[in-house]
């Protein structure tokens, strides 16, 4: 499945040039916007993999749009396009959540590597977020299991090992996870 990209630039000619570069490179242009607000809306409706944002646009500028998109859809990679290459613009782009920055005029040589790196970073970050969420879930499950073991020790006079063995046996019999059984016992108590 091709990478889906939204182009946001107030200049129609720039959007056309960028579209041509992207399509020639095998990317799918999922939508185009002429201002930052439309770009934010497009991200909600077409769920692109990456958004190319001009920094200077009417209604909502690219930096503000990038911040909004990053907050609402952190899984979308952001690349800024601008004629400005001073350090403050670059710092502002990084602070808004952008993972790439291309100075206009946009060329295939500058755009494609920037997109590939931004997509690679997005994949890394998505993996880290998934790993973090899994770790948080495991930690919560361990807390519930510890509470259930403490309850069993208090209510039935079991040792910690006996309580865990009881939870494990009950989980196997009921075809549930130990964490699910522990959660039921803790809620019941």
N, CA, C and O of each residue as an XYZ file, in Angstrom:
756
protein
N       0.847     -1.177      0.000
C       0.000      0.000      0.000
C       0.897      1.246      0.000
O       1.800      1.366      0.827
N       0.644      2.156     -0.918
C       1.517      3.332     -0.995
C       1.345      4.268      0.199
O       0.290      4.310      0.832
N       2.395      5.007      0.486
C       2.365      6.009      1.552
C       1.432      7.132      1.107
O       1.522      7.630     -0.015
N       0.531      7.517      2.016
C      -0.459      8.568      1.720
C       0.020      9.891      2.306
O       0.382      9.973      3.480
N       0.016     10.929      1.461
C       0.548     12.229      1.866
C      -0.452     13.333      1.568
O      -1.103     13.327      0.524
N      -0.570     14.283      2.490
C      -1.351     15.503      2.285
C      -0.366     16.637      2.035
O       0.650     16.757      2.721
N      -0.678     17.463      1.046
C       0.141     18.637      0.726
C      -0.640     19.872      1.157
O      -1.788     20.054      0.750
N      -0.030     20.719      1.973
C      -0.669     21.960      2.405
C       0.238     23.137      2.065
O       1.295     23.324      2.667
N      -0.200     23.926      1.087
C       0.552     25.110      0.660
C      -0.442     26.063      0.018
O      -1.323     25.637     -0.729
N      -0.305     27.348      0.306
C      -1.257     28.310     -0.249
C      -0.998     28.623     -1.718
O      -1.813     29.290     -2.356
N       0.110     28.158     -2.257
C       0.420     28.382     -3.668
C       0.072     27.138     -4.482
O       0.653     26.070     -4.287
N      -0.892     27.292     -5.404
C      -1.351     26.169     -6.220
C      -0.217     25.579     -7.058
O      -0.147     24.362     -7.232
N       0.660     26.417     -7.570
C       1.765     25.933     -8.393
C       2.725     25.059     -7.576
O       3.219     24.047     -8.074
N       2.985     25.447     -6.334
C       3.841     24.632     -5.461
C       3.181     23.288     -5.190
O       3.840     22.249     -5.241
N       1.877     23.302     -4.901
C       1.157     22.042     -4.658
C       1.254     21.131     -5.882
O       1.461     19.925     -5.752
N       1.104     21.717     -7.068
C       1.170     20.942     -8.305
C       2.564     20.333     -8.493
O       2.690     19.154     -8.825
N       3.601     21.135     -8.281
C       4.976     20.637     -8.417
C       5.266     19.522     -7.412
O       5.850     18.497     -7.762
N       4.859     19.731     -6.180
C       5.103     18.732     -5.140
C       4.313     17.455     -5.433
O       4.828     16.352     -5.253
N       3.076     17.601     -5.880
C       2.258     16.434     -6.247
C       2.973     15.607     -7.314
O       3.034     14.381     -7.217
N       3.508     16.272     -8.320
C       4.198     15.579     -9.400
C       5.418     14.818     -8.870
O       5.635     13.663     -9.237
N       6.204     15.453     -8.017
C       7.382     14.793     -7.426
C       6.946     13.562     -6.639
O       7.542     12.492     -6.764
N       5.904     13.720     -5.829
C       5.438     12.614     -4.986
C       4.909     11.453     -5.811
O       5.265     10.300     -5.570
N       4.058     11.755     -6.784
C       3.467     10.688     -7.596
C       4.528      9.977     -8.430
O       4.468      8.759     -8.603
N       5.502     10.732     -8.950
C       6.597     10.109     -9.703
C       7.420      9.171     -8.816
O       7.986      8.190     -9.299
N       7.481      9.476     -7.527
C       8.239      8.647     -6.580
C       7.400      7.498     -6.008
O       7.893      6.718     -5.192
N       6.137      7.392     -6.433
C       5.301      6.280     -5.994
C       4.446      6.536     -4.770
O       3.826      5.611     -4.246
N       4.403      7.765     -4.307
C       3.547      8.112     -3.179
C       2.137      8.439     -3.667
O       1.937      8.791     -4.829
N       1.180      8.319     -2.779
C      -0.201      8.687     -3.089
C      -0.512     10.018     -2.426
O      -0.307     10.174     -1.222
N      -1.004     10.975     -3.195
C      -1.419     12.249     -2.619
C      -2.863     12.064     -2.166
O      -3.775     11.930     -2.982
N      -3.050     12.060     -0.859
C      -4.364     11.800     -0.269
C      -5.244     13.040     -0.263
O      -6.467     12.936     -0.165
N      -4.626     14.216     -0.367
C      -5.399     15.452     -0.377
C      -4.493     16.658     -0.439
O      -3.287     16.577     -0.208
N      -5.112     17.784     -0.759
C      -4.387     19.049     -0.821
C      -5.165     20.100     -0.044
O      -6.395     20.088     -0.010
N      -4.427     21.005      0.576
C      -5.037     22.089      1.348
C      -4.308     23.384      1.024
O      -3.103     23.387      0.771
N      -5.059     24.491      1.035
C      -4.421     25.785      0.765
C      -4.220     26.604      2.025
O      -3.694     27.716      1.974
N      -4.642     26.053      3.162
C      -4.360     26.705      4.437
C      -4.240     25.642      5.527
O      -4.604     24.482      5.332
N      -3.727     26.063      6.665
C      -3.469     25.128      7.750
C      -4.711     24.485      8.335
O      -4.684     23.322      8.738
N      -5.801     25.240      8.384
C      -7.042     24.693      8.940
C      -7.576     23.556      8.079
O      -8.018     22.531      8.597
N      -7.534     23.744      6.749
C      -7.956     22.667      5.852
C      -7.047     21.447      6.006
O      -7.513     20.311      5.917
N      -5.765     21.676      6.233
C      -4.829     20.564      6.431
C      -5.196     19.755      7.672
O      -5.177     18.524      7.647
N      -5.530     20.451      8.753
C      -5.937     19.765      9.982
C      -7.192     18.939      9.727
O      -7.280     17.785     10.148
N      -8.162     19.534      9.035
C      -9.408     18.817      8.725
C      -9.149     17.591      7.846
O      -9.728     16.527      8.063
N      -8.270     17.756      6.846
C      -7.942     16.626      5.967
C      -7.323     15.466      6.738
O      -7.587     14.302      6.437
N      -6.510     15.784      7.722
C      -5.881     14.723      8.514
C      -6.923     13.896      9.252
O      -6.764     12.686      9.414
N      -7.984     14.548      9.697
C      -9.050     13.821     10.371
C      -9.858     12.957      9.425
O     -10.313     11.879      9.804
N     -10.043     13.421      8.189
C     -10.895     12.688      7.263
C     -10.171     11.639      6.431
O     -10.755     10.598      6.128
N      -8.919     11.878      6.051
C      -8.259     10.911      5.155
C      -7.081     10.176      5.774
O      -6.484      9.324      5.116
N      -6.728     10.477      7.017
C      -5.695      9.742      7.766
C      -4.427      9.470      6.952
O      -4.100      8.315      6.683
N      -3.717     10.523      6.561
C      -2.479     10.313      5.801
C      -1.368      9.776      6.692
O      -1.464      9.800      7.919
N      -0.322      9.294      6.054
C       0.870      8.860      6.775
C       1.772     10.050      7.086
O       2.501     10.050      8.078
N       1.709     11.080      6.209
C       2.598     12.222      6.326
C       1.896     13.459      5.778
O       1.076     13.367      4.864
N       2.226     14.616      6.347
C       1.697     15.893      5.854
C       2.876     16.810      5.559
O       3.779     16.972      6.380
N       2.849     17.402      4.379
C       3.810     18.430      3.997
C       3.123     19.771      4.212
O       2.077     20.037      3.620
N       3.707     20.616      5.057
C       3.083     21.889      5.425
C       3.987     23.070      5.101
O       5.148     23.117      5.507
N       3.427     24.023      4.359
C       4.123     25.286      4.171
C       4.062     26.028      5.497
O       3.049     25.955      6.192
N       5.105     26.728      5.856
C       5.118     27.455      7.128
C       4.177     28.647      7.076
O       3.395     28.855      8.003
N       4.239     29.432      6.006
C       3.426     30.642      5.884
C       2.180     30.344      5.061
O       2.260     30.192      3.842
N       1.024     30.260      5.725
C      -0.265     30.038      5.052
C      -1.318     30.893      5.729
O      -1.169     31.256      6.896
N      -2.396     31.222      4.996
C      -3.466     32.008      5.600
C      -4.290     31.196      6.609
O      -4.179     29.972      6.678
N      -5.097     31.887      7.368
C      -6.021     31.373      8.395
C      -5.244     30.739      9.545
O      -5.183     31.301     10.638
N      -4.655     29.582      9.304
C      -3.811     28.922     10.306
C      -2.472     28.633      9.628
O      -2.429     27.946      8.608
N      -1.380     29.155     10.189
C      -0.072     28.932      9.560
C       0.371     27.482      9.750
O      -0.221     26.735     10.530
N       1.410     27.101      9.034
C       1.876     25.723      9.056
C       2.377     25.246     10.403
O       2.180     24.085     10.761
N       3.028     26.133     11.162
C       3.529     25.733     12.478
C       2.383     25.436     13.444
O       2.425     24.461     14.194
N       1.365     26.288     13.413
C       0.192     26.055     14.271
C      -0.541     24.797     13.830
O      -0.953     23.987     14.661
N      -0.702     24.635     12.520
C      -1.364     23.435     11.996
C      -0.582     22.186     12.391
O      -1.171     21.173     12.767
N       0.751     22.260     12.303
C       1.582     21.115     12.690
C       1.359     20.748     14.151
O       1.230     19.572     14.489
N       1.314     21.751     15.011
C       1.061     21.494     16.438
C      -0.302     20.849     16.652
O      -0.434     19.917     17.446
N      -1.312     21.342     15.947
C      -2.664     20.788     16.074
C      -2.709     19.343     15.581
O      -3.294     18.477     16.232
N      -2.094     19.092     14.435
C      -2.078     17.739     13.876
C      -1.301     16.803     14.803
O      -1.733     15.684     15.076
N      -0.158     17.273     15.277
C       0.664     16.446     16.165
C      -0.097     16.085     17.443
O       0.023     14.970     17.951
N      -0.866     17.023     17.947
C      -1.648     16.771     19.165
C      -2.796     15.806     18.905
O      -3.033     14.896     19.700
N      -3.515     15.997     17.793
C      -4.683     15.171     17.487
C      -4.328     13.827     16.860
O      -5.014     12.830     17.085
N      -3.256     13.805     16.075
C      -2.868     12.593     15.335
C      -1.358     12.384     15.424
O      -0.652     12.584     14.435
N      -0.859     11.990     16.574
C       0.598     11.864     16.734
C       1.221     10.808     15.825
O       2.442     10.765     15.672
N       0.403      9.968     15.230
C       0.926      8.933     14.340
C       1.268      9.460     12.947
O       1.887      8.751     12.154
N       0.871     10.695     12.642
C       1.137     11.287     11.326
C       2.480     12.017     11.358
O       2.730     12.842     12.237
N       3.337     11.701     10.389
C       4.627     12.395     10.264
C       4.397     13.772      9.646
O       3.523     13.943      8.796
N       5.186     14.746     10.080
C       5.050     16.121      9.609
C       6.367     16.613      9.031
O       7.427     16.446      9.633
N       6.282     17.224      7.851
C       7.450     17.835      7.212
C       7.062     19.250      6.813
O       6.043     19.468      6.157
N       7.882     20.202      7.213
C       7.639     21.607      6.893
C       8.330     21.962      5.582
O       9.434     21.496      5.301
N       7.659     22.802      4.779
C       8.237     23.338      3.548
C       8.200     24.861      3.666
O       7.167     25.440      4.002
N       9.319     25.495      3.391
C       9.335     26.947      3.514
C      10.491     27.557      2.733
O      11.484     26.894      2.432
N      10.337     28.809      2.422
C      11.419     29.548      1.762
C      12.417     30.069      2.799
O      13.490     30.559      2.447
N      12.058     29.959      4.068
C      12.892     30.483      5.150
C      13.739     29.367      5.749
O      13.237     28.280      6.036
N      15.020     29.644      5.932
C      15.866     28.601      6.524
C      16.651     29.108      7.730
O      17.726     28.596      8.042
N      16.100     30.125      8.409
C      16.825     30.590      9.594
C      16.555     29.665     10.775
O      15.568     28.931     10.802
N      17.442     29.719     11.731
C      17.414     28.796     12.876
C      16.118     28.857     13.679
O      15.661     27.838     14.195
N      15.531     30.033     13.785
C      14.298     30.156     14.574
C      13.151     29.384     13.928
O      12.384     28.720     14.627
N      13.022     29.464     12.592
C      11.985     28.697     11.900
C      12.210     27.201     12.092
O      11.260     26.446     12.301
N      13.457     26.782     12.022
C      13.772     25.362     12.191
C      13.444     24.917     13.621
O      12.869     23.847     13.822
N      13.804     25.726     14.597
C      13.498     25.405     16.001
C      11.989     25.371     16.226
O      11.483     24.488     16.918
N      11.270     26.332     15.642
C       9.806     26.361     15.779
C       9.173     25.134     15.122
O       8.206     24.576     15.641
N       9.720     24.721     13.985
C       9.198     23.528     13.298
C       9.399     22.289     14.167
O       8.493     21.467     14.305
N      10.576     22.160     14.743
C      10.844     21.009     15.617
C       9.911     21.022     16.828
O       9.397     19.978     17.230
N       9.697     22.197     17.404
C       8.819     22.313     18.576
C       7.367     21.984     18.234
O       6.610     21.561     19.108
N       6.975     22.170     16.989
C       5.588     21.902     16.590
C       5.335     20.429     16.313
O       4.193     20.026     16.089
N       6.393     19.619     16.327
C       6.226     18.189     16.091
C       6.741     17.729     14.740
O       6.650     16.545     14.416
N       7.279     18.640     13.949
C       7.784     18.262     12.625
C       9.034     17.391     12.752
O       9.858     17.579     13.647
N       9.147     16.443     11.837
C      10.333     15.592     11.830
C      11.123     15.773     10.536
O      11.999     14.971     10.212
N      10.805     16.831      9.809
C      11.548     17.141      8.600
C      11.314     18.579      8.186
O      10.317     19.190      8.569
N      12.236     19.118      7.401
C      12.196     20.530      7.015
C      12.838     20.636      5.637
O      13.992     20.245      5.458
N      12.103     21.161      4.667
C      12.605     21.306      3.306
C      12.531     22.775      2.915
O      11.498     23.422      3.090
N      13.638     23.297      2.382
C      13.673     24.693      1.949
C      13.265     24.762      0.477
O      13.755     23.999     -0.356
N      12.354     25.697      0.174
C      11.901     25.898     -1.199
C      12.973     26.603     -2.006
O      13.748     27.368     -1.432
N      13.053     26.387     -3.276
C      12.152     25.570     -4.082
C      12.377     24.076     -3.799
O      13.511     23.613     -3.678
N      11.272     23.345     -3.697
C      11.309     21.924     -3.363
C      11.759     21.141     -4.590
O      11.241     21.325     -5.692
N      12.726     20.271     -4.377
C      13.197     19.384     -5.447
C      13.059     17.941     -4.986
O      12.939     17.656     -3.794
N      13.078     17.051     -5.946
C      13.005     15.630     -5.616
C      14.182     15.227     -4.724
O      14.024     14.435     -3.795
N      15.364     15.781     -5.017
C      16.569     15.438     -4.249
C      16.465     15.843     -2.784
O      17.030     15.177     -1.917
N      15.759     16.912     -2.504
C      15.630     17.337     -1.106
C      14.388     16.747     -0.445
O      14.404     16.463      0.753
N      13.324     16.560     -1.203
C      12.052     16.135     -0.623
C      12.006     14.640     -0.285
O      11.629     14.267      0.826
N      12.379     13.808     -1.217
C      12.213     12.357     -1.024
C      13.033     11.836      0.164
O      12.485     11.101      0.986
N      14.320     12.186      0.290
C      15.051     11.711      1.483
C      14.450     12.246      2.793
O      14.424     11.539      3.801
N      13.972     13.487      2.771
C      13.360     14.056      3.974
C      12.107     13.280      4.356
O      11.876     12.997      5.532
N      11.302     12.939      3.357
C      10.084     12.148      3.608
C      10.446     10.779      4.165
O       9.838     10.326      5.135
N      11.419     10.121      3.567
C      11.797      8.778      4.017
C      12.304      8.788      5.458
O      11.978      7.896      6.241
N      13.094      9.786      5.800
C      13.588      9.879      7.171
C      12.439     10.179      8.134
O      12.370      9.597      9.216
N      11.541     11.081      7.747
C      10.386     11.406      8.604
C       9.509     10.171      8.818
O       9.034      9.935      9.929
N       9.293      9.394      7.776
C       8.492      8.173      7.908
C       9.201      7.143      8.785
O       8.559      6.433      9.559
N      10.505      7.068      8.663
C      11.274      6.154      9.505
C      11.169      6.558     10.972
O      10.980      5.706     11.840
N      11.289      7.842     11.247
C      11.163      8.339     12.628
C       9.754      8.080     13.159
O       9.577      7.703     14.317
N       8.752      8.288     12.298
C       7.369      8.035     12.707
C       7.195      6.573     13.093
O       6.546      6.275     14.096
N       7.761      5.658     12.314
C       7.655      4.230     12.617
C       8.344      3.908     13.943
O       7.821      3.131     14.742
N       9.509      4.499     14.176
C      10.209      4.297     15.451
C       9.376      4.788     16.623
O       9.223      4.088     17.624
N       8.843      5.985     16.493
C       8.053      6.583     17.573
C       6.784      5.785     17.810
O       6.387      5.571     18.956
N       6.147      5.345     16.737
C       4.937      4.530     16.878
C       5.260      3.236     17.617
O       4.496      2.805     18.480
N       6.383      2.619     17.282
C       6.803      1.397     17.978
C       7.088      1.645     19.446
O       6.714      0.842     20.300
N       7.748      2.751     19.740
C       8.033      3.092     21.139
C       6.747      3.353     21.918
O       6.616      2.933     23.068
N       5.798      4.048     21.290
C       4.505      4.298     21.958
C       3.777      2.993     22.241
O       3.200      2.811     23.313
N       3.809      2.076     21.258
C       3.156      0.774     21.439
C       3.825      0.004     22.576
O       3.148     -0.573     23.428
N       5.169      0.000     22.582
C       5.904     -0.690     23.645
C       5.593     -0.088     25.016
O       5.416     -0.812     25.996
N       5.529      1.236     25.075
C       5.216      1.915     26.331
C       3.815      1.559     26.814
O       3.606      1.306     28.001
N       2.853      1.539     25.886
C       1.482      1.188     26.256
C       1.407     -0.251     26.767
O       0.700     -0.535     27.734
N       2.136     -1.153     26.116
C       2.156     -2.551     26.566
C       2.784     -2.662     27.950
O       2.302     -3.411     28.800
N       3.856     -1.917     28.169
C       4.520     -1.949     29.474
C       3.613     -1.399     30.561
O       3.552     -1.953     31.659
N       2.905     -0.311     30.267
C       1.963      0.254     31.244
C       0.873     -0.752     31.579
O       0.491     -0.903     32.739
N       0.373     -1.441     30.549
C      -0.667     -2.445     30.776
C      -0.136     -3.568     31.667
O      -0.813     -4.004     32.597
N       1.084     -4.034     31.374
C       1.681     -5.091     32.193
C       1.872     -4.635     33.636
O       1.621     -5.398     34.568
N       2.315     -3.391     33.820
C       2.499     -2.854     35.173
C       1.175     -2.802     35.925
O       1.110     -3.157     37.102
N       0.123     -2.359     35.247
C      -1.197     -2.312     35.885
C      -1.675     -3.716     36.243
O      -2.235     -3.937     37.317
N      -1.448     -4.660     35.334
C      -1.830     -6.039     35.615
C      -1.076     -6.581     36.825
O      -1.659     -7.268     37.664
N       0.211     -6.275     36.920
C       1.005     -6.743     38.062
C       0.496     -6.140     39.372
O       0.488     -6.812     40.403
N       0.075     -4.881     39.331
C      -0.482     -4.244     40.528
C      -1.765     -4.942     40.964
O      -1.978     -5.172     42.154
N      -2.623     -5.281     39.996
C      -3.884     -5.960     40.309
C      -3.608     -7.356     40.854
O      -4.252     -7.793     41.808
N      -2.662     -8.048     40.257
C      -2.305     -9.390     40.739
C      -1.751     -9.305     42.158
O      -2.084    -10.138     43.001
N      -0.919     -8.319     42.429
C      -0.369     -8.151     43.782
C      -1.496     -7.878     44.785
O      -1.486     -8.416     45.893
N      -2.474     -7.037     44.392
C      -3.614     -6.767     45.292
C      -4.427     -8.023     45.537
O      -4.851     -8.280     46.663
N      -4.650     -8.812     44.486
C      -5.423    -10.047     44.625
C      -4.692    -11.040     45.536
O      -5.313    -11.705     46.365
N      -3.376    -11.132     45.374
C      -2.605    -12.031     46.247
C      -2.704    -11.577     47.700
O      -2.843    -12.403     48.602
N      -2.633    -10.282     47.926
C      -2.736     -9.750     49.292
C      -4.119    -10.047     49.876
O      -4.237    -10.407     51.048
N      -5.152     -9.898     49.066
C      -6.508    -10.206     49.536
C      -6.647    -11.680     49.894
O      -7.214    -12.025     50.931
N      -6.126    -12.545     49.030
C      -6.202    -13.984     49.302
C      -5.410    -14.348     50.557
O      -5.836    -15.195     51.342
N      -4.281    -13.718     50.739
C      -3.482    -13.968     51.939
C      -4.260    -13.553     53.179
O      -4.258    -14.251     54.193
N      -4.928    -12.399     53.083
C      -5.693    -11.888     54.227
C      -6.956    -12.713     54.470
O      -7.247    -13.071     55.611
N      -7.700    -13.015     53.424
C      -8.993    -13.685     53.573
C      -8.865    -15.196     53.794
O      -9.672    -15.784     54.514
N      -7.877    -15.814     53.191
C      -7.772    -17.264     53.253
C      -6.507    -17.752     53.949
O      -6.278    -18.957     54.045
N      -5.693    -16.832     54.430
C      -4.469    -17.206     55.134
C      -3.437    -17.892     54.251
O      -2.678    -18.738     54.725
N      -3.404    -17.534     52.972
C      -2.444    -18.140     52.041
C      -1.135    -17.364     52.050
O      -1.095    -16.175     52.368
N      -0.070    -18.065     51.694
C       1.193    -17.374     51.452
C       1.106    -16.726     50.066
O       0.175    -16.991     49.306
N       2.079    -15.884     49.751
C       2.082    -15.231     48.438
C       2.166    -16.273     47.323
O       1.469    -16.156     46.316
N       3.003    -17.280     47.491
C       3.141    -18.332     46.476
C       1.855    -19.139     46.331
O       1.447    -19.474     45.218
N       1.220    -19.450     47.460
C      -0.046    -20.202     47.407
C      -1.130    -19.376     46.726
O      -1.916    -19.909     45.943
N      -1.176    -18.089     47.017
C      -2.173    -17.207     46.398
C      -1.959    -17.135     44.890
O      -2.922    -17.173     44.123
N      -0.703    -17.032     44.461
C      -0.423    -16.979     43.024
C      -0.802    -18.303     42.353
O      -1.382    -18.312     41.268
N      -0.473    -19.408     43.000
C      -0.823    -20.732     42.454
C      -2.344    -20.861     42.332
O      -2.844    -21.413     41.352
N      -3.076    -20.357     43.322
C      -4.536    -20.378     43.281
C      -5.053    -19.558     42.091
O      -5.920    -20.014     41.345
N      -4.513    -18.346     41.923
C      -4.927    -17.499     40.794
C      -4.627    -18.175     39.461
O      -5.453    -18.146     38.549
N      -3.452    -18.781     39.344
C      -3.055    -19.453     38.107
C      -3.982    -20.633     37.815
O      -4.414    -20.806     36.676
N      -4.289    -21.440     38.819
C      -5.174    -22.591     38.635
C      -6.572    -22.139     38.230
O      -7.172    -22.707     37.318
N      -7.085    -21.121     38.905
C      -8.409    -20.595     38.590
C      -8.443    -20.024     37.169
O      -9.425    -20.206     36.449
N      -7.393    -19.349     36.775
C      -7.314    -18.784     35.426
C      -7.337    -19.888     34.370
O      -8.011    -19.760     33.348
N      -6.601    -20.969     34.619
C      -6.597    -22.077     33.653
C      -7.975    -22.733     33.573
O      -8.457    -23.042     32.483
N      -8.598    -22.941     34.713
C      -9.921    -23.578     34.726
C     -10.965    -22.719     34.027
O     -11.822    -23.241     33.313
N     -10.902    -21.435     34.221
C     -11.905    -20.513     33.651
C     -11.500    -19.972     32.275
O     -12.227    -19.192     31.659
N     -10.331    -20.402     31.813
C      -9.808    -19.954     30.516
C      -9.757    -18.426     30.408
O     -10.254    -17.821     29.458
N      -9.147    -17.852     31.401
C      -8.931    -16.401     31.475
C      -7.479    -16.162     31.855
O      -6.765    -17.085     32.248
N      -7.057    -14.925     31.734
C      -5.688    -14.611     32.171
C      -5.678    -14.448     33.686
O      -6.710    -14.208     34.313
N      -4.494    -14.585     34.249
C      -4.348    -14.379     35.690
C      -4.768    -12.959     36.055
O      -5.403    -12.742     37.087
N      -4.420    -12.003     35.219
C      -4.783    -10.602     35.482
C      -6.302    -10.415     35.483
O      -6.828     -9.660     36.301
N      -7.010    -11.092     34.579
C      -8.477    -10.987     34.557
C      -9.077    -11.558     35.840
O      -9.958    -10.949     36.445
N      -8.596    -12.727     36.248
C      -9.109    -13.348     37.485
C      -8.779    -12.451     38.674
O      -9.624    -12.239     39.543
N      -7.561    -11.927     38.720
C      -7.176    -11.035     39.815
C      -8.076     -9.808     39.850
O      -8.515     -9.385     40.920
N      -8.351     -9.235     38.677
C      -9.218     -8.073     38.586
C     -10.622     -8.346     39.111
O     -11.216     -7.502     39.782
N     -11.142     -9.514     38.806
C     -12.479     -9.901     39.294
C     -12.466    -10.034     40.805
O     -13.382     -9.559     41.477
N     -11.436    -10.676     41.349
C     -11.353    -10.833     42.811
C     -11.200     -9.501     43.512
O     -11.797     -9.284     44.567
N     -10.411     -8.609     42.943
C     -10.207     -7.284     43.559
C     -11.505     -6.479     43.503
O     -11.869     -5.828     44.483
N     -12.199     -6.514     42.380
C     -13.490     -5.790     42.258
C     -14.525     -6.340     43.224
O     -15.308     -5.586     43.802
N     -14.528     -7.641     43.396
C     -15.508     -8.306     44.273
C     -15.287     -7.944     45.738
O     -16.232     -7.899     46.526
N     -14.037     -7.689     46.092
C     -13.695     -7.480     47.506
C     -14.134     -6.153     48.043
O     -13.906     -5.857     49.216
